[in-house]
Amino acid sequence: ASSIYDEISSDFDGCCFVENVREESSKNGLEKLQEEILSVVLKQKKVKVRRVEEGRRVVICKLRHKKVLIVLDDVDNLDQLKALA
């Protein structure tokens, strides 16, 4: 997945490869992963998300009209996918 990501990521307005979603979300919470995605895709230093629902709204609002590539590795729960994509 990472080699394909590297190959096609330049075709997008923003891109982010998130590894170990299962482990990271259980350790640090989905909010931290949402912050990572938003920071990387929007090229901003720090994006703060307090709640998963807030992060979901920000992802939708900020990324709606952009062509983005987000690769989520090791997703094991539909809630993770809903919160991050």
C-alpha positions, 0 to 999 in steps of 0.5 A: 500500500505504501509504494502505491501511495508514494506513486500516486500521492502527487496527483492529489491536493493533499494526502496522508498515510495513517499506519496502525489505526487499530493500535493508535486509536486504542492508545491515543484515541480517534481524535489524535488520528483526526488531528494528524490527518487534518494537520498533514492534509491541510499542511498546518502545524497543529489542529486541535480536535476535542471530540470525535464528532467535532473532528468528523465535522471538521474533516467533512468541512475542510476536505469536502472540495479537495482531492485528497488521498487518505490511506488508513492501515489496519482499520478493524472497526467501522467507527474508525473508518467513519471518524477518519474518512 
